[in-house]
């Protein structure tokens, strides 16, 4: 008899076992979150060849995406406020209540708020949070519904807002998603800005000879083909017809140089398949294809060279993990902090330099319009070595009437 066939149990035994299983499930949930929190804090997903805790939960633990997201968020919240683990285990809180309260919990209010939420369902907790943390009323919103005679498939409908009508507050829009519909067919749902809409319209016009119907799916595919080719060329020097080795100039890699020659980037990317090369002790290879970086097999600080055999692809997480294993976590943390400070100083200096050289505020003080000041500033951009005074004089000359320029 299958253990999942329970028809032989008496009513009393069935109810008793159900209560015991629920209690066991609560305790298991608390222990599961504690383990997730600790693995996340130690970053043990990195040596297991996963770039993030989320990827580990989905790939290794076989949790669905939503379950992984909810449990990681709850685990991080419970690690910050450990009393949550006990409350989950004894049934005073449930997973949804933890997620609802997470944005509001602080060191000062956590004990009181968690006690107030004990044994409450979702609706009661939402009411509690609304009482403790009141928010402003939602503005009135009227949304137009599509008419029966909508646009043809693949076409974009223009906005129908009358001139002078005050702008309505933006309504919540569905999250972008790609849904499989059939073999080799997917539904793409996304909300775009006005500028993106205009670019898509422009692309439809440019491709009108190739795609007379303006079908959005076909236009997107053609545009993506072009964009991918350009991105691959920029990222790893991909070309359709690479020059032969004889015609390529021999570039001797230099020690302590971070420059990676184009032919090296191209060969390494093709060899590694555009994917992180980190492999765990069990043979699991990281599947990450985003935020990839060219990493020296032998550290640059120890004389590593930018050759094909001396370079590899690593995702950012495993690149940093490798550096921490070699130089130590504290050393790398200090280096990253120094780099952030240096970048902030450089950005501030660039902003100060730009403001010192910007002629726009001076022209505005002289009575020129914003449009005129911007046109004149654009005219002065090529004067990189000129002083601010010289740039202002050039801008005034540019804005002067034609007959006055001819006289001077």
N, C-alpha and C positions, 0 to 999 in steps of 0.2 A: 504494500500500500504506500502511495506517495505521501511524504510528510506534509505536502500542501493540501491534501485531502482531509478536511476536518469534519466531515459529516458524522463521524463516530463520537465526537466529543459532546458532552452534555452542555446545556446552556450555561450553567454555573462555571464549569471548567473553561469554556470558550471565553466568557467574559473575564475571568480571572487571568487567563493567559494573555488576553489582549491588553489589559492594564499593565501587566508585567512587561510585555514587549514595548509598550509606549515608554515606560520608565527606562527600560534598557536603551531604547533608541535615543532618548534625551541625553542619557549619560554618554552614549557613544558619540553623539553630535558634539558635545562639549569636548570630549577627548580628541575628536577629529579636528576641531578648530584649533585646539592647543597644539596639535602636531603640525598643522598647516602654518600656524603662526611661527613656530620655532624653526621649521624648515625654511620659511620665508626670511626670517631674521638672519639665519646662518647662510642664506643663499646657496643651499645645497642642490638647488636645481641646476646650477652652473656646471659642477663636475659631472652631473648626469646628462650633460649635453642639451640643456634647454635654456633659452635666453631669458626666461622670466618664470615666476611662480605660476602665472596663468597658463603658459605653454606647458609646464610640467603637469598641472592638474588635468589639462585636456589630453595631452599626449601620453603621459605615463599612468595617471590614475584613471583615465577614461571617463572623466566627468564631462557632462555637456557644458557648453560655453556659459550658459546662464548660471548653472549650479557652481561652476568654478568661480565666476565673478562674485556671486553672493557669498560664498564661503570664505574666499580670500578677504573680502571687505569686512565681513563679520569677525574673522580671525584677527585681523589687524586692530580692529576696534577693541576686541576682548583682551588682546595683549596690552593695549594701552590702559584698559580698565579691567583688571583681572577678576573683579567680582562678577563679571558677566559669565565667566565659565561656570561658576557655582550656580548662578541663577538659571542658566540653561540646563544644567544637569538635574536640578530639582524641579524644573517645570515652571518656575516663576516667570521666565522670559522664553520667547521663541525666536527663531532666526529672523523672522520678519520684523519683530519689535526691535531687535538690535540694529537692523539696517535702517529702520525709520528714525531711531534716536541718534544714530552715529554722528550726523552733522551738528547736533546740538550739545553733545556731551563735552564737558570740560572737567578739569581737576576740581573745580570749585562746586559744580552742581551734579556731578555724576552719581554720588551716593543717593542724594535726594531724588533725582529724576528716575533712577533705576528702581528705587523703592516705590515711587508713585506708579510706575508702569507694570508692576508685578501683577500677573494673572489677568492682564487686559488683552483683548483681541485687537486686531488691526484698527478697526473703526474707533475704538476707545482710545487707543494710543494717538491716533491722528487728532482726535478731539483734545487730548491732553496737551499735545504739542502746540495746537492752535491757541490754547488758553495760556500756556507758559511763554510762547514766542509768537505773539500775534503778528500777522502780516497785513499789508495794505489790501484793500479790496481790489478785485480784478476789474479792469476798465471794461465798460460796455463794448461789445464787439459784435458786429454784423458782418457775416461773410457771404459774398455772392455765390450762388450755386451755379454750376455749369448749365447752360441752356440745352434743350434737346438737340438743337442743330449745332453741335460742337465742331471743333476742327477735325479735319481728316486725320487718320492715323499717321503718325510720323511728322505732323506739322505742329508748330508752336502757336498758341493763341496769344494775340497781343493783349496788353493790359487795358482794362476798360474803366479808367478812372477819369472822371470829368475834371477839367481844369478848375482850380480853385477849391477843390474838395479837400478838407483836412485829412492828413494821413491817418489811417487807422493803426492802432497798435498791432504789432506782428502777432499772429496766432501761433501756438505751438505746432510744429510741423513734425511729421514722422521722421524717425532716424533713417539715414540712407541705408539701403539694404539691397542685396542681390539674392533673388529667390529662384532656385531651379524650377522650371516648369515642365520640361520634357527633355529627353536625350538631346544634348547640344543646344538647348534653348534655355535662356535665363531672363527673368524680369528684373529690370533695373529701376529702382524708385529713389529719386533724389530731388531735393529742392535747390535751385540755383539762384544766384544773385542777378540783378539787372545786368551787370557787366558781363557775367558768364552767358546770360541769355543773348546779349548783343554779339558776343564773340561767336556763339553757335550760329546765329543768324548770318553773320559775316562768312563763316565757314561754309554754310549752305550756299551762299551766293557764289563764293569762289569755286565751289565744286559743282556748280549747276550744270556744266557741260557733261561732267562725269556722272552726277547723280541728279538728273532733272527733277525727280519727285521731291528732292530734299529730305528723303527718309533719314530720320535722326540716327537710327542704328547704323546705317551704312556710313553716314558722315562721321560719326564717332569712331568707327573702326578705321577709316582712312586717316583721320586726324591723329588717332593714337599710334598708328603705324609710323607716321612722320615724327611724332614726339618721342616714341621709344627709340627710333634710330638716332635722333639727336642726343637723347639722354645716355644711350649706350656709348656713343662716341665721346661724350664728355666724361662719363664715369670710368670707362675702361678702354678708351681709345679704339673702339670697334670701327672697322672700315670694311667696305665691301670687297676691296681688292688691295690687301696690304702689300707693300713693296717687298721685293725679294730680299733675302738676308744680304746678298752682295751689294744691293743698292742702298741698304740702310747704313747710315754712319755708325761706326762703332763707338758706343758711349760707355766709357769706363765708369762704373759706379764708384762714388766717393764715400769714404768713411764719414760717419756723423752727418750724412745728408739725408733729409727726409724726402727728397725728390725721387719719384718712381718713374722711370722712362715709359713712354707710351707703349713700346713693344713689350715691356715687362708686364705692364698692367693688362694688356690684351691677352698675353699668353697665360698669365696667372688666372684671370677671370675664366677663360675657356677651360683651362685644366681643372679648376675647382668647381666648374658648373654653376657659377654665380650663386654660391651657397657657402655658409660658414663651414669651416673644415674641422672645428673642434670635435673630438671623439672621446667619449667617456671610457672608463676602464672596462665596461661591459661591451664596448663596440658600438654604442649608440652615437650616431653623428647628429650634430645640431642641424635642424632643418630650417633655420632662420635665413631668409633672403632679404630682409630689410636692415637698414643701417649697417651695411657691410663696410669694412675698412680693410685696407692693405696692411698686413701685419708682418714685421720682420721675424723670421724663424729664430734667428739669433738676435737678441735685443740690439737696438741701434746703439745704445750706450755701451755695449760690449763689442762693438765693431761689426755689427750686422750690415750686410750690403743689399742693395736693391736689385738683386738678380732674380731670374725666374725660379731657381731652386731656393733662393733665400727669402722669398716672399710667399705669403699665403693669404687667403681670405678669412677674416674672422668677423663675426657680428660684434657690435660695440660692447655688449655685455661680456662676451668671452675674451675680447681683446683686453678689457680692463681686468678681468679675472686672471688672465695669464700674467699681466704686469704685477698684480698684487701677489701672486704666488712667487714671483721672482724677486721683487724689491720690497715686499711687505705692504700690508694694508694701510698702515699709518703713513708710510712714505708716500704712497700714491694719493692718499687723501690730501696730504699737505701739498703735493704737486698740483692736484686739480684745483685746490683752493687758490694757490698762487696764480694759476692760469686764469681763473675766473676774475681775480683782482686785476691782473694785467690787462685782460680784455676790457674790463669796465673802465680802467684808466685810459686805455687807448680810445675807447668809444667816447668818453667824455672829452678827451683832447681833440678828437676829430670834430665833435659837435662845437667845441669852443672855436676851433679854427674855421669851421664853416660859418659860424655866426659872425666872426671877425671879418670874413671876406664877403658876406652876403650884402648886396647892395639894395635888396628889396626894402628893408625898413627905412633906409635913407631916402629912397625914392618916394615912399609913401608919405614921409614927413614933408616932402616938397610938393605934395598935392597930386601925384600921379595915381591912377587907379591901380587896383590889384592886377588886372590883366596887363596893363602897360609895364608895371614893375616886374612882373614875371617874364615878359618878353625881353625886357632889357637885361634881366639877370641871366637868361639863357644866352643872350648875345655875348655876355662877358665870361661865360664858362671856359672858353678857350684861353683866357688870359690867366693861366695858372700861376705865373711868377709875378704878376702885377700887384701893386699895393692896393689897399682899399680905395684910396683917393683916386688912383688911376682908373680903377674899375668904375667908380662913380662917374668920373668924367666921361669915360667911354659910353656908359649907359645914358648919360644926358645927351651926348652927341647922337646916339642911336635914336633917342626919342625926339630929338629936335626936328622941326619941320624941314622938309627937303630944301626949301629956298634958303633957310638959315644955314644948313650944313654946307650948301654951295658957297655962301658968302665967306664962311670961316675957313 
